[in-house]
Amino acid sequence: MVVGISIFELHLPECRSLKGKRKVIKGMIDRIHHRFRVSIAETGFHDLHQRSEIAVAVVSQSESELQRILDGIRGIVDAAAPEAFLTRWEPQILEAE
């Protein structure tokens, strides 16, 4: 079993309210969760309009499958421009026996 996590930050230049931010972030989280069935949540910068931190956790049977999932998640996040721009991406792979 292999566990992977990624914490990433987004800049949301067009969001002028928390309601607008919530719409963009919820849509992204829902797309990622629906496609990959991973645990995902907004974990930081809740009170800022144009910044968000999101954490993702993945469990897989192989490191290659885990890497494929993390790459797919990164692709969805990168495709969110111009609504959201990735400013930090920190994936980590943890192995468990």
C-alpha positions in Angstrom: 0.0 0.0 0.0 1.2 3.5 -0.9 -0.2 6.7 0.5 0.3 10.1 -1.2 -0.6 13.5 -0.1 -0.4 16.9 -1.7 -0.9 20.3 -0.3 -1.3 23.1 -2.8 -2.1 26.7 -2.9 -4.1 28.7 -5.4 -4.3 32.3 -6.3 -7.8 33.4 -7.4 -7.3 36.8 -9.0 -10.9 37.4 -10.0 -12.6 36.5 -6.7 -13.9 39.6 -5.0 -15.9 37.8 -2.3 -15.9 34.7 -0.2 -19.0 33.6 -2.0 -17.1 33.8 -5.4 -14.1 32.0 -4.0 -16.3 29.2 -2.5 -17.9 28.7 -6.0 -14.5 28.2 -7.7 -13.0 26.0 -4.9 -16.1 23.9 -4.5 -16.3 23.2 -8.2 -12.6 22.2 -8.3 -12.9 20.0 -5.3 -16.0 18.3 -6.6 -14.4 17.7 -10.0 -11.3 16.1 -8.4 -13.3 14.0 -6.0 -15.7 12.8 -8.6 -12.9 11.8 -11.1 -10.4 10.3 -8.7 -12.3 9.4 -5.4 -9.7 11.0 -3.2 -10.0 12.7 0.1 -9.8 16.5 -0.5 -10.6 19.6 1.5 -9.8 23.3 1.7 -7.4 23.5 4.6 -6.2 27.1 4.8 -6.8 30.8 4.0 -10.5 30.4 4.6 -11.0 34.1 5.2 -9.0 35.4 2.2 -10.8 36.1 -1.1 -8.0 35.4 -3.5 -6.0 32.7 -1.8 -6.7 29.0 -0.9 -4.9 26.0 0.4 -6.2 22.6 -0.5 -5.0 19.2 0.8 -5.5 15.8 -1.0 -4.9 12.3 0.3 -4.7 9.2 -1.9 -4.2 5.5 -1.1 -3.1 3.2 -3.9 -1.6 -0.3 -4.4 1.3 0.9 -6.4 3.5 4.0 -6.6 2.9 4.3 -10.4 -0.8 4.4 -9.9 -0.4 7.0 -7.2 1.8 9.1 -9.4 -0.8 8.9 -12.2 -3.6 10.1 -9.9 -1.5 13.0 -8.5 -0.5 14.0 -12.1 -4.2 13.9 -13.0 -5.1 16.1 -10.1 -2.4 18.5 -11.0 -3.8 18.6 -14.6 -7.3 19.6 -13.3 -5.8 22.3 -11.1 -3.7 23.7 -14.0 -6.7 23.7 -16.3 -8.6 26.0 -13.9 -6.8 29.1 -15.2 -7.8 31.9 -15.4 -10.1 31.4 -12.4 -7.3 29.9 -10.3 -3.5 29.7 -10.6 -1.4 27.2 -8.9 1.3 28.9 -6.7 2.5 25.9 -4.6 2.4 22.2 -5.2 4.0 19.8 -2.7 3.3 16.2 -3.3 4.7 13.5 -1.0 4.6 9.8 -1.3 4.6 7.7 1.8 5.0 3.9 1.7 3.4 1.6 4.2 3.6 -2.2 4.4 
